[in-house]
Amino acid sequence: MILLALLVNIPLGDILEKLPRAKQQVPQSYDESTRLPGKPPASAAALHGAWQMDYSEDAVNVNDYTVDLVVKMVVQFHPDGTYQLRYSGRWGKGKEARGVTVDETGTFKLSSDVLILDPTQVTQTDIERNKAAGSIGLANEKHLYVVHAEPKRIHLAGRCAPYQVDPICKDWQIENAWFTFKDGAKKLPR
């Protein structure tokens, strides 16, 4: 009964936003000497499905403010060679929450351990006071990644997209980043 009372009183988002570091997939630096876990996917079919990366970082600089940041990215690969990607970065709490959501759709191609995402539509929505404040279309820039797969995870290594607010991506601190995605993400609506 006490546990139920705690769950009712504590916002679930606060619990999820502060996952233990060991359970988060925080992006890492990547260079030619870095070995990704797993192996190159045997075929594009090994990528089919929805994959999710999420993590939080405290006291990071976003838009000249020091904030606690929560990042979530879901990428879904379809058997017809198309993909959907949703990137979300949020900071602030409750009614003061701000952030950015980017929705991207396009086609993908896999050749050995090289994955190319070729967007056909990219839309960025700014979040102000926890509500959509406006959307704009962004340039359709291709993404080129080194990809390795494990039974329940995929690893993508390459340049950050210009819209990413991840600390590792800001101010081009590094040339390439390594992102780890878990399987079982909620599918994005088509």
Phi and psi restraints in degrees (value plus and minus 20) as a CYANA .aco file:
   2 ILE   PHI     -84.3   -44.3
   2 ILE   PSI     -61.7   -21.7
   3 LEU   PHI     -80.8   -40.8
   3 LEU   PSI     -63.0   -23.0
   4 LEU   PHI     -81.2   -41.2
   4 LEU   PSI     -62.2   -22.2
   5 ALA   PHI     -82.6   -42.6
   5 ALA   PSI     -60.0   -20.0
   6 LEU   PHI     -83.8   -43.8
   6 LEU   PSI     -63.7   -23.7
   7 LEU   PHI     -84.9   -44.9
   7 LEU   PSI     -53.7   -13.7
   8 VAL   PHI     -90.8   -50.8
   8 VAL   PSI     -56.0   -16.0
   9 ASN   PHI    -106.7   -66.7
   9 ASN   PSI     -43.1    -3.1
  10 ILE   PHI    -120.7   -80.7
  10 ILE   PSI     102.8   142.8
  11 PRO   PHI     -79.2   -39.2
  11 PRO   PSI     109.6   149.6
  12 LEU   PHI     -79.7   -39.7
  12 LEU   PSI     -55.4   -15.4
  13 GLY   PHI     -78.7   -38.7
  13 GLY   PSI     -58.5   -18.5
  14 ASP   PHI     -83.6   -43.6
  14 ASP   PSI     -58.8   -18.8
  15 ILE   PHI     -86.1   -46.1
  15 ILE   PSI     -67.0   -27.0
  16 LEU   PHI     -88.1   -48.1
  16 LEU   PSI     -52.2   -12.2
  17 GLU   PHI     -88.9   -48.9
  17 GLU   PSI     -42.8    -2.8
  18 LYS   PHI    -133.6   -93.6
  18 LYS   PSI      29.4    69.4
  19 LEU   PHI     -79.1   -39.1
  19 LEU   PSI     127.2   167.2
  20 PRO   PHI     -76.6   -36.6
  20 PRO   PSI     119.8   159.8
  21 ARG   PHI     -69.2   -29.2
  21 ARG   PSI     -59.4   -19.4
  22 ALA   PHI     -83.2   -43.2
  22 ALA   PSI     -44.2    -4.2
  23 LYS   PHI    -116.8   -76.8
  23 LYS   PSI     -20.9    19.1
  24 GLN   PHI    -115.3   -75.3
  24 GLN   PSI     136.6   176.6
  25 GLN   PHI    -129.5   -89.5
  25 GLN   PSI      52.3    92.3
  26 VAL   PHI     -92.9   -52.9
  26 VAL   PSI     109.2   149.2
  27 PRO   PHI     -78.3   -38.3
  27 PRO   PSI     129.1   169.1
  28 GLN   PHI    -146.4  -106.4
  28 GLN   PSI     143.3   183.3
  29 SER   PHI     -88.6   -48.6
  29 SER   PSI     125.8   165.8
  30 TYR   PHI    -156.2  -116.2
  30 TYR   PSI     113.2   153.2
  31 ASP   PHI    -161.3  -121.3
  31 ASP   PSI    -198.2  -158.2
  32 GLU   PHI     -79.4   -39.4
  32 GLU   PSI     -46.4    -6.4
  33 SER   PHI    -104.8   -64.8
  33 SER   PSI     -28.6    11.4
  34 THR   PHI     -98.1   -58.1
  34 THR   PSI     112.7   152.7
  35 ARG   PHI    -124.7   -84.7
  35 ARG   PSI      99.2   139.2
  36 LEU   PHI     -95.3   -55.3
  36 LEU   PSI     124.9   164.9
  37 PRO   PHI     -84.3   -44.3
  37 PRO   PSI     140.0   180.0
  38 GLY   PHI      59.0    99.0
  38 GLY   PSI    -181.6  -141.6
  39 LYS   PHI    -153.4  -113.4
  39 LYS   PSI     143.0   183.0
  40 PRO   PHI     -77.8   -37.8
  40 PRO   PSI     120.6   160.6
  41 PRO   PHI     -79.8   -39.8
  41 PRO   PSI     120.6   160.6
  42 ALA   PHI     -84.3   -44.3
  42 ALA   PSI     -52.7   -12.7
  43 SER   PHI    -179.2  -139.2
  43 SER   PSI     152.8   192.8
  44 ALA   PHI     -81.8   -41.8
  44 ALA   PSI     -47.2    -7.2
  45 ALA   PHI     -80.1   -40.1
  45 ALA   PSI     -47.8    -7.8
  46 ALA   PHI     -86.4   -46.4
  46 ALA   PSI     -38.1     1.9
  47 LEU   PHI    -115.6   -75.6
  47 LEU   PSI     -36.1     3.9
  48 HIS   PHI     -76.0   -36.0
  48 HIS   PSI     118.3   158.3
  49 GLY   PHI     100.5   140.5
  49 GLY   PSI    -195.5  -155.5
  50 ALA   PHI    -126.5   -86.5
  50 ALA   PSI     113.2   153.2
  51 TRP   PHI    -145.1  -105.1
  51 TRP   PSI     122.7   162.7
  52 GLN   PHI    -152.7  -112.7
  52 GLN   PSI     118.8   158.8
  53 MET   PHI    -141.7  -101.7
  53 MET   PSI     112.8   152.8
  54 ASP   PHI    -170.0  -130.0
  54 ASP   PSI     125.2   165.2
  55 TYR   PHI    -184.3  -144.3
  55 TYR   PSI     147.3   187.3
  56 SER   PHI    -151.7  -111.7
  56 SER   PSI     130.6   170.6
  57 GLU   PHI    -158.5  -118.5
  57 GLU   PSI     118.9   158.9
  58 ASP   PHI    -115.0   -75.0
  58 ASP   PSI     130.4   170.4
  59 ALA   PHI      32.0    72.0
  59 ALA   PSI      36.7    76.7
  60 VAL   PHI    -131.4   -91.4
  60 VAL   PSI     138.7   178.7
  61 ASN   PHI    -112.5   -72.5
  61 ASN   PSI      98.6   138.6
  62 VAL   PHI    -151.8  -111.8
  62 VAL   PSI     102.8   142.8
  63 ASN   PHI      31.0    71.0
  63 ASN   PSI      24.1    64.1
  64 ASP   PHI      48.6    88.6
  64 ASP   PSI      -3.6    36.4
  65 TYR   PHI    -141.1  -101.1
  65 TYR   PSI     126.3   166.3
  66 THR   PHI    -111.0   -71.0
  66 THR   PSI      99.4   139.4
  67 VAL   PHI    -160.1  -120.1
  67 VAL   PSI     146.1   186.1
  68 ASP   PHI    -112.1   -72.1
  68 ASP   PSI     106.0   146.0
  69 LEU   PHI    -132.0   -92.0
  69 LEU   PSI     117.7   157.7
  70 VAL   PHI    -142.0  -102.0
  70 VAL   PSI     106.1   146.1
  71 VAL   PHI    -140.7  -100.7
  71 VAL   PSI     116.7   156.7
  72 LYS   PHI    -158.8  -118.8
  72 LYS   PSI     112.9   152.9
  73 MET   PHI    -154.8  -114.8
  73 MET   PSI     109.8   149.8
  74 VAL   PHI    -140.0  -100.0
  74 VAL   PSI     110.9   150.9
  75 VAL   PHI    -144.7  -104.7
  75 VAL   PSI     113.1   153.1
  76 GLN   PHI    -143.5  -103.5
  76 GLN   PSI     103.9   143.9
  77 PHE   PHI    -124.2   -84.2
  77 PHE   PSI     108.2   148.2
  78 HIS   PHI    -123.1   -83.1
  78 HIS   PSI     130.7   170.7
  79 PRO   PHI     -79.1   -39.1
  79 PRO   PSI     -42.3    -2.3
  80 ASP   PHI    -102.6   -62.6
  80 ASP   PSI     -11.7    28.3
  81 GLY   PHI      67.0   107.0
  81 GLY   PSI     -11.5    28.5
  82 THR   PHI    -122.8   -82.8
  82 THR   PSI     143.2   183.2
  83 TYR   PHI    -160.8  -120.8
  83 TYR   PSI     140.2   180.2
  84 GLN   PHI    -148.6  -108.6
  84 GLN   PSI     123.1   163.1
  85 LEU   PHI    -156.2  -116.2
  85 LEU   PSI     114.4   154.4
  86 ARG   PHI    -147.9  -107.9
  86 ARG   PSI     101.3   141.3
  87 TYR   PHI    -132.7   -92.7
  87 TYR   PSI     113.7   153.7
  88 SER   PHI    -157.2  -117.2
  88 SER   PSI     107.7   147.7
  89 GLY   PHI    -143.7  -103.7
  89 GLY   PSI     106.4   146.4
  90 ARG   PHI    -149.4  -109.4
  90 ARG   PSI     125.1   165.1
  91 TRP   PHI    -164.5  -124.5
  91 TRP   PSI     135.0   175.0
  92 GLY   PHI      69.4   109.4
  92 GLY   PSI     150.2   190.2
  93 LYS   PHI    -148.0  -108.0
  93 LYS   PSI     132.4   172.4
  94 GLY   PHI      35.3    75.3
  94 GLY   PSI    -152.4  -112.4
  95 LYS   PHI     -88.9   -48.9
  95 LYS   PSI     -35.2     4.8
  96 GLU   PHI    -115.0   -75.0
  96 GLU   PSI     -17.1    22.9
  97 ALA   PHI     -80.5   -40.5
  97 ALA   PSI     118.3   158.3
  98 ARG   PHI    -148.9  -108.9
  98 ARG   PSI     148.4   188.4
  99 GLY   PHI     143.9   183.9
  99 GLY   PSI    -183.2  -143.2
 100 VAL   PHI    -165.3  -125.3
 100 VAL   PSI     120.1   160.1
 101 THR   PHI    -146.0  -106.0
 101 THR   PSI     111.5   151.5
 102 VAL   PHI    -142.0  -102.0
 102 VAL   PSI     107.8   147.8
 103 ASP   PHI    -131.4   -91.4
 103 ASP   PSI     110.3   150.3
 104 GLU   PHI    -154.9  -114.9
 104 GLU   PSI     116.6   156.6
 105 THR   PHI    -151.8  -111.8
 105 THR   PSI     133.4   173.4
 106 GLY   PHI     154.6   194.6
 106 GLY   PSI    -177.5  -137.5
 107 THR   PHI    -135.4   -95.4
 107 THR   PSI     137.5   177.5
 108 PHE   PHI    -150.6  -110.6
 108 PHE   PSI     133.1   173.1
 109 LYS   PHI    -156.1  -116.1
 109 LYS   PSI     120.8   160.8
 110 LEU   PHI    -142.0  -102.0
 110 LEU   PSI     110.6   150.6
 111 SER   PHI    -156.7  -116.7
 111 SER   PSI      85.9   125.9
 112 SER   PHI      38.3    78.3
 112 SER   PSI    -133.8   -93.8
 113 ASP   PHI    -127.1   -87.1
 113 ASP   PSI       1.2    41.2
 114 VAL   PHI    -131.8   -91.8
 114 VAL   PSI     104.6   144.6
 115 LEU   PHI    -134.9   -94.9
 115 LEU   PSI     107.6   147.6
 116 ILE   PHI    -134.7   -94.7
 116 ILE   PSI     103.2   143.2
 117 LEU   PHI    -123.2   -83.2
 117 LEU   PSI     100.5   140.5
 118 ASP   PHI    -134.8   -94.8
 118 ASP   PSI      73.6   113.6
 119 PRO   PHI     -88.9   -48.9
 119 PRO   PSI     125.3   165.3
 120 THR   PHI    -129.0   -89.0
 120 THR   PSI     -40.9    -0.9
 121 GLN   PHI    -170.4  -130.4
 121 GLN   PSI     110.3   150.3
 122 VAL   PHI    -153.4  -113.4
 122 VAL   PSI     103.5   143.5
 123 THR   PHI    -146.3  -106.3
 123 THR   PSI     108.2   148.2
 124 GLN   PHI    -126.8   -86.8
 124 GLN   PSI     109.8   149.8
 125 THR   PHI    -136.3   -96.3
 125 THR   PSI     100.9   140.9
 126 ASP   PHI    -102.8   -62.8
 126 ASP   PSI     122.2   162.2
 127 ILE   PHI    -131.4   -91.4
 127 ILE   PSI     103.8   143.8
 128 GLU   PHI    -147.7  -107.7
 128 GLU   PSI     111.5   151.5
 129 ARG   PHI      30.9    70.9
 129 ARG   PSI      22.0    62.0
 130 ASN   PHI      44.2    84.2
 130 ASN   PSI       1.8    41.8
 131 LYS   PHI    -156.2  -116.2
 131 LYS   PSI     132.3   172.3
 132 ALA   PHI     -80.9   -40.9
 132 ALA   PSI     109.0   149.0
 133 ALA   PHI    -128.1   -88.1
 133 ALA   PSI     -26.6    13.4
 134 GLY   PHI     132.0   172.0
 134 GLY   PSI     130.2   170.2
 135 SER   PHI    -144.5  -104.5
 135 SER   PSI     127.1   167.1
 136 ILE   PHI    -157.8  -117.8
 136 ILE   PSI     130.8   170.8
 137 GLY   PHI    -101.0   -61.0
 137 GLY   PSI     121.0   161.0
 138 LEU   PHI    -131.7   -91.7
 138 LEU   PSI     144.0   184.0
 139 ALA   PHI     -82.0   -42.0
 139 ALA   PSI     123.7   163.7
 140 ASN   PHI    -106.6   -66.6
 140 ASN   PSI      59.5    99.5
 141 GLU   PHI    -110.6   -70.6
 141 GLU   PSI     108.2   148.2
 142 LYS   PHI     -84.5   -44.5
 142 LYS   PSI     129.4   169.4
 143 HIS   PHI    -134.1   -94.1
 143 HIS   PSI     112.1   152.1
 144 LEU   PHI    -138.6   -98.6
 144 LEU   PSI     101.1   141.1
 145 TYR   PHI    -148.3  -108.3
 145 TYR   PSI     129.9   169.9
 146 VAL   PHI    -105.3   -65.3
 146 VAL   PSI     112.8   152.8
 147 VAL   PHI    -147.2  -107.2
 147 VAL   PSI     115.3   155.3
 148 HIS   PHI    -149.9  -109.9
 148 HIS   PSI     131.2   171.2
 149 ALA   PHI    -146.8  -106.8
 149 ALA   PSI     126.6   166.6
 150 GLU   PHI    -145.2  -105.2
 150 GLU   PSI     152.8   192.8
 151 PRO   PHI     -75.3   -35.3
 151 PRO   PSI     -55.2   -15.2
 152 LYS   PHI    -147.5  -107.5
 152 LYS   PSI      -6.7    33.3
 153 ARG   PHI    -167.2  -127.2
 153 ARG   PSI     131.9   171.9
 154 ILE   PHI    -145.7  -105.7
 154 ILE   PSI     131.8   171.8
 155 HIS   PHI    -142.5  -102.5
 155 HIS   PSI     106.1   146.1
 156 LEU   PHI    -137.3   -97.3
 156 LEU   PSI     111.3   151.3
 157 ALA   PHI    -148.6  -108.6
 157 ALA   PSI     107.4   147.4
 158 GLY   PHI     154.6   194.6
 158 GLY   PSI    -188.3  -148.3
 159 ARG   PHI     -91.2   -51.2
 159 ARG   PSI     127.8   167.8
 160 CYS   PHI     -91.2   -51.2
 160 CYS   PSI     130.5   170.5
 161 ALA   PHI     -95.6   -55.6
 161 ALA   PSI     129.1   169.1
 162 PRO   PHI     -77.3   -37.3
 162 PRO   PSI     -47.0    -7.0
 163 TYR   PHI    -102.1   -62.1
 163 TYR   PSI     -31.0     9.0
 164 GLN   PHI     -89.6   -49.6
 164 GLN   PSI     114.4   154.4
 165 VAL   PHI    -122.4   -82.4
 165 VAL   PSI     -13.5    26.5
 166 ASP   PHI     -75.2   -35.2
 166 ASP   PSI     117.3   157.3
 167 PRO   PHI     -74.4   -34.4
 167 PRO   PSI     -57.6   -17.6
 168 ILE   PHI     -87.1   -47.1
 168 ILE   PSI     -41.7    -1.7
 169 CYS   PHI    -113.2   -73.2
 169 CYS   PSI     -39.7     0.3
 170 LYS   PHI     -90.9   -50.9
 170 LYS   PSI     123.2   163.2
 171 ASP   PHI      34.9    74.9
 171 ASP   PSI       2.9    42.9
 172 TRP   PHI      29.6    69.6
 172 TRP   PSI      28.1    68.1
 173 GLN   PHI     -79.5   -39.5
 173 GLN   PSI     -53.9   -13.9
 174 ILE   PHI    -152.9  -112.9
 174 ILE   PSI     140.8   180.8
 175 GLU   PHI    -100.3   -60.3
 175 GLU   PSI     -60.7   -20.7
 176 ASN   PHI    -154.3  -114.3
 176 ASN   PSI     127.2   167.2
 177 ALA   PHI    -143.1  -103.1
 177 ALA   PSI     136.0   176.0
 178 TRP   PHI    -135.0   -95.0
 178 TRP   PSI     102.5   142.5
 179 PHE   PHI    -135.3   -95.3
 179 PHE   PSI     114.3   154.3
 180 THR   PHI    -131.4   -91.4
 180 THR   PSI     108.6   148.6
 181 PHE   PHI    -136.1   -96.1
 181 PHE   PSI     119.6   159.6
 182 LYS   PHI    -115.6   -75.6
 182 LYS   PSI     131.2   171.2
 183 ASP   PHI    -101.3   -61.3
 183 ASP   PSI     153.0   193.0
 184 GLY   PHI      67.5   107.5
 184 GLY   PSI      -5.3    34.7
 185 ALA   PHI     -87.8   -47.8
 185 ALA   PSI     132.9   172.9
 186 LYS   PHI     -83.4   -43.4
 186 LYS   PSI     110.6   150.6
 187 LYS   PHI     -85.3   -45.3
 187 LYS   PSI     122.5   162.5
 188 LEU   PHI    -100.5   -60.5
 188 LEU   PSI     123.9   163.9
 189 PRO   PHI     -88.9   -48.9
 189 PRO   PSI     121.8   161.8
